[in-house]
């Protein structure tokens, strides 16, 4: 009698799970349904003075997120730039680099809009190596206090089949090049966004 009761209880639970899964697998519609999984981006620190910051730029599809790289101006005075060098690191078991988009040259806040020469290498190893230098003859870029400059946008996709909680994007080897002498000067990166799926 006891084993029959356990069998009925187990069978009832299996039916409930089966009906629950079938009713929530649809997309949208009534209030009982759930949406399909999607990549989610949560910002880290706000744009900081004299530092690079990555900000969530919007989902381009359910598995791809655009991330904008922004250079913050100084707390006071101005900062004159001739270029930026930095790496973006990520967990390659969860994310893969999906491309780089330069800013619109008409954007008044674009950093070196006619001179964007980014290099993206070693991205399969969880690292995107980037350098942006102004072309010879172009003007140095002066960034004023409280101003921010749009560097460009990076896109990241989830690795096929990967499911993961908040996974950080971080800067490494960040430096900017001052005009005279042409010496790269490092600056502390801020906490970037996290991506999850």
Secondary structure as UniProt FT lines:
FT   HELIX           2..24
FT   TURN            31..32
FT   STRAND          40..42
FT   TURN            49..50
FT   STRAND          52..61
FT   TURN            62..63
FT   STRAND          64..72
FT   STRAND          78..81
FT   STRAND          83..89
FT   TURN            92..94
FT   STRAND          95..102
FT   TURN            105..106
FT   TURN            108..109
FT   TURN            111..114
FT   HELIX           123..125
FT   STRAND          127..133
FT   TURN            136..137
FT   STRAND          141..144
FT   TURN            145..146
FT   STRAND          148..158
FT   TURN            160..161
FT   STRAND          167..168
FT   STRAND          170..177
FT   STRAND          184..186
FT   STRAND          194..196
//
